[in-house]
Amino acid sequence: PESFNSDTHQLTGYNFVIHDDYVEQIPNIVAYTPNELQNNKESKFNSFMSQLRLHRNQKLLETDFTQLLDVFNRLSEIDKQNITNYRQSLRDFPGQFTIDNYESLPVTWPENVAITLN
């Protein structure tokens, strides 16, 4: 059977050809229109960004406790700056991805910081 790229083509069904001793199944493969290609591209990008933000939000959630005053006030000035920078880099992280680069750009998360409570 003919193979196809599901990013550029769709399988719409099959035609059947009856021969003397067998039935041949022939796939109907149709190229997406330019509009469908753009919609597919946008849909995949939106799905990627949604998953990225979910993961980012989890990382922010894991450090939310550091923003409580009784915790934050016990951090050294260096740790305060480090955790603030880390959280900001997480907030900014999705901004580097665009519909044109997200498939080729590696997802390298900002490095988490270790903090010490005084």
Disulfide bonds with the S-S distance in Angstrom:
none
